[in-house]
Amino acid sequence: MAVLISSLAPVVIILFYIYFRDKYEKEPVRLLLLSLAAGAFIVIPVLFAERFVSSLNPFRENLSSSANAAYQAFFVAALVEEAFKFIALYLIFWNNKHNNEKFDGIVYAVFISLGFAAVENILYVSEGGINVALTRAITAVPAHALFGIRMGYFYGIARMYPELKKSFLPMAFLYPFLLHGFYDFILMAGVDWLLLLFIPYMVFLYFVGFRKMKISSDSSIFRDDVEIPE
């Protein structure tokens, strides 16, 4: 029970925070639960897809190399996980009538991401214990939410502005993929100077994530001030 609580506590806290940041029109609870369930469900195909992509690794002969770490970080983890999150978000919510504000993209993307993070966290914490739970509570779990914020930001604009779909919708996958890949690469590369970038990188993710939420929330019911991506 302690493992389950410590695994899910950071997920629940972030979920409530995102829910209450949706200040104009709260999303139906059934759709939020569907988002969480979708995120949890995609863990299964992700495991199989990651195993397959890992088998294609051209650098697996030298597991300690930076090239192997980059492949594992960007292609095995980030590419597969963010692709399945994006597919779930698009298939379930693109034509949903309740997806009618820019901020809704962030809500649904984060809920899907945290459904995935909840299952992943239970698996890691059940093996590593409370110390792992504490570490992941301020790193991995928020990171998944922050990747989801970036996905939902671009997705929300693409959904509200059909004329921008071709340029913004690909960014809803590309940006989380790159951010996630670099996050994992920092941890997997085993390079001391690179590890020094981890805390500044987390600060950067938090800063940009809160900024994107503010932009989407402040203009959520209007077709105005579409920010050109940085």
Residue, then its C-alpha position, 0 to 999 in steps of 0.5 A: m500500500a505504501v508503494l502504491i500511495s507513494s507512486l500515485a501521490p505526485v500524479v494525483i497532485i499534478l492532475f488536480y493542479i491541471y484540472f483547476r487551471d482550466k478556468y473557463e470550462k471544466e472538462p467532463v470527469r468521464l473524459l478525464l478518466l478516459s484520458l487517464a485510462a488511455g495513458a495507462f493502457i498504452v503502456i502495453p503497446v509501448l513495452f512491445a514497441e520499445r522492445f522492437v525498436s531496441s532490437l534495431n539498435p545499431f550501437r548495441e555492441n557498445l552499451s557504454s557509448s554515447a551513441n547507444a545512450a542517444y539511441q535508447a533515449f531518443f528512439v527507444a524511450a522518447l519516440v515510442e512513448e510520445a508517439f503513443k501519447f500523441i496517437a491516443l490524444y489525437l484519436i480520442f479527442w480531435n473530433n470531441k465536442h468538449n475539446n473546444e478551447k486551447f487549454d483543453g489540449i493541455v488538459y487531455a495531453v497531461f492526463i494521458s501523460l500522467g496515466f502513463a506515468a502512473v503505471e510506469n511509476i508503480l513499476y519503478v517504485s515497486e522495484g526501487g522503494i520509497n527513495v525511488a518514489l521521492t526522486r521520481a516525484i520531483t523528476a520523472v512524473p512532473a517531466h511527463a506532465l511537462f512534456g504533455i503540456r508542450m504537446g497539448y499547447f501545440y495540439g490546442i492551437a492546431r485544433m482551434y485554428p484549422e489553418l495552422k493545423k499543418s504546421f502546429l500539429p506536427m510540433a505537438f509530437l516533435y517538441p515533446f519527443l525532443l524534450h523527452g529524448f534530451y531528458d533521458f539522454i542526460l541520465m543515460a549518457g553517464v557523462d559527469w558534466l552532462l549530469l550537471l545540466f539536469i537541474p537547470y534543464m528541469v528548471f527550464l522545463y518547468f519555466v516553459g511549461f508554466r508559461k505555455m499554460k498561462i498563454s493557453s489559459d489566458s486566451s483559451i476562449f478567444r481566437d487571438d494571440v497565437e504565439i509563434p513557437e520558440 
